[in-house]
Amino acid sequence: MFSPTRDQARRFFVEAWRKRRQGEILSGLEHLAADLVLAHPEYHALLDDPEEALAKDFSAEAGQPNPFLHLSLHLAIEEQLSIDQPPGIRRIADALAARTGDRHAALHEILECLGETVWRAQRDGAPPDVHAYLECLRRRAG
């Protein structure tokens, strides 16, 4: 399993964004990452400054959301949707998009559930609870 370091994950997003801005050829995953960055203009200035992007610490306690965590969760969700794994997530995502009227807003609903699931798994030292994840998604979808 691929498990990038913090710097590798950050460099991936910085580089995908740089390539997009400069019109360079992107791999499939880089294209998806650059699309995610494009959908988050609040991150553009940070990603335009690779030194700051690699060095900056983000403190949840200080109310600083981590853009790299946010983008990484988005990337994970896009992968889940592409293969409908866990089974049924694509249907739930469609229901969320219909309810919110906005695919990106629906993805943020999913992101909240995925973030909570990952946090609980890390806290408990256990694998992510797929059933709890899907239940969280179903509750949000109504």
C-alpha positions as CSV (number, residue, x, y, z in Angstrom):
1,M,0.0,0.0,0.0
2,F,1.3,3.5,-0.9
3,S,1.7,5.6,2.2
4,P,3.3,9.0,1.3
5,T,5.0,11.1,3.8
6,R,3.6,14.5,4.7
7,D,6.0,16.2,2.3
8,Q,5.3,13.8,-0.6
9,A,1.6,14.3,-0.3
10,R,2.0,18.1,-0.2
11,R,4.5,18.0,-3.1
12,F,2.0,16.0,-5.2
13,F,-0.7,18.7,-4.9
14,V,1.8,21.5,-5.4
15,E,3.2,19.9,-8.5
16,A,-0.1,19.0,-10.0
17,W,-1.3,22.6,-9.5
18,R,1.9,24.0,-11.0
19,K,1.6,21.7,-14.0
20,R,-2.1,22.8,-14.5
21,R,-1.2,26.5,-14.3
22,Q,1.7,26.0,-16.8
23,G,-0.3,23.9,-19.2
24,E,1.9,20.8,-18.8
25,I,0.8,17.2,-19.3
26,L,-0.8,15.7,-16.2
27,S,-1.2,12.1,-15.2
28,G,-4.8,11.0,-14.5
29,L,-4.3,11.4,-10.8
30,E,-2.6,14.7,-11.2
31,H,-5.4,15.9,-13.4
32,L,-7.9,14.9,-10.7
33,A,-5.8,16.6,-8.0
34,A,-5.5,19.8,-10.1
35,D,-9.3,19.8,-10.6
36,L,-9.8,19.6,-6.8
37,V,-7.4,22.5,-6.3
38,L,-9.3,24.5,-8.9
39,A,-12.5,23.9,-7.0
40,H,-10.9,25.4,-3.9
41,P,-9.6,28.9,-4.8
42,E,-9.0,29.5,-1.1
43,Y,-5.9,27.2,-1.4
44,H,-4.4,28.7,-4.6
45,A,-2.1,31.2,-2.9
46,L,-0.7,28.6,-0.6
47,L,-0.1,26.1,-3.5
48,D,1.5,28.9,-5.6
49,D,4.2,29.1,-2.9
50,P,5.8,25.7,-2.6
51,E,8.2,26.6,0.2
52,E,5.3,27.9,2.4
53,A,3.1,24.9,1.4
54,L,5.8,22.4,2.5
55,A,6.7,24.2,5.7
56,K,3.4,25.5,7.1
57,D,1.9,23.7,10.1
58,F,-1.9,23.8,10.4
59,S,-3.3,23.7,13.9
60,A,-6.9,22.5,14.4
61,E,-6.7,24.0,17.8
62,A,-6.0,27.5,16.3
63,G,-8.9,27.0,13.8
64,Q,-6.6,26.4,10.8
65,P,-8.0,23.7,8.6
66,N,-5.3,21.7,6.8
67,P,-5.9,22.2,3.0
68,F,-3.7,19.1,2.2
69,L,-5.9,16.9,4.4
70,H,-9.0,18.4,2.9
71,L,-7.7,17.8,-0.7
72,S,-6.5,14.3,0.2
73,L,-9.9,13.3,1.6
74,H,-11.5,14.7,-1.6
75,L,-9.1,12.5,-3.6
76,A,-10.0,9.4,-1.6
77,I,-13.7,10.1,-2.1
78,E,-13.3,10.5,-5.8
79,E,-11.5,7.1,-5.9
80,Q,-14.3,5.5,-3.8
81,L,-16.9,6.9,-6.2
82,S,-15.1,5.7,-9.2
83,I,-15.2,2.1,-8.1
84,D,-18.4,2.4,-5.9
85,Q,-16.4,1.2,-2.8
86,P,-17.8,0.9,-0.2
87,P,-20.7,-0.5,-2.2
88,G,-23.5,1.9,-2.4
89,I,-21.4,5.1,-1.9
90,R,-22.1,6.3,-5.5
91,R,-25.9,6.0,-5.0
92,I,-25.6,7.9,-1.7
93,A,-23.4,10.6,-3.3
94,D,-26.0,11.0,-6.0
95,A,-28.8,11.4,-3.4
96,L,-26.6,14.0,-1.5
97,A,-26.0,15.9,-4.8
98,A,-29.8,15.9,-5.5
99,R,-30.5,17.1,-2.0
100,T,-27.9,19.9,-2.0
101,G,-28.2,20.7,-5.6
102,D,-24.4,20.9,-5.8
103,R,-22.0,18.0,-6.4
104,H,-19.2,19.8,-4.5
105,A,-21.4,20.5,-1.5
106,A,-22.4,16.8,-1.6
107,L,-18.7,15.8,-1.6
108,H,-18.1,18.0,1.5
109,E,-20.9,16.1,3.2
110,I,-19.1,12.9,2.4
111,L,-15.8,14.4,3.4
112,E,-17.2,15.1,6.9
113,C,-18.2,11.4,7.3
114,L,-14.9,10.2,6.0
115,G,-12.9,12.5,8.2
116,E,-14.8,11.3,11.2
117,T,-14.3,7.7,10.2
118,V,-10.6,8.1,9.8
119,W,-10.3,10.1,13.0
120,R,-12.1,7.3,15.0
121,A,-9.9,4.6,13.4
122,Q,-6.8,6.5,14.3
123,R,-8.0,7.2,17.8
124,D,-9.0,3.6,18.4
125,G,-6.0,2.0,16.6
126,A,-8.5,0.0,14.5
127,P,-9.4,-0.2,10.8
128,P,-12.0,2.2,9.6
129,D,-15.5,1.2,10.3
130,V,-17.2,1.0,6.9
131,H,-20.6,0.4,8.4
132,A,-20.4,3.5,10.5
133,Y,-19.1,5.4,7.5
134,L,-22.1,4.4,5.4
135,E,-24.5,5.0,8.2
136,C,-23.1,8.5,8.6
137,L,-23.6,9.1,4.8
138,R,-27.1,7.7,4.9
139,R,-28.1,10.0,7.7
140,R,-26.7,13.0,5.8
141,A,-28.5,11.9,2.6
142,G,-31.8,11.7,4.5
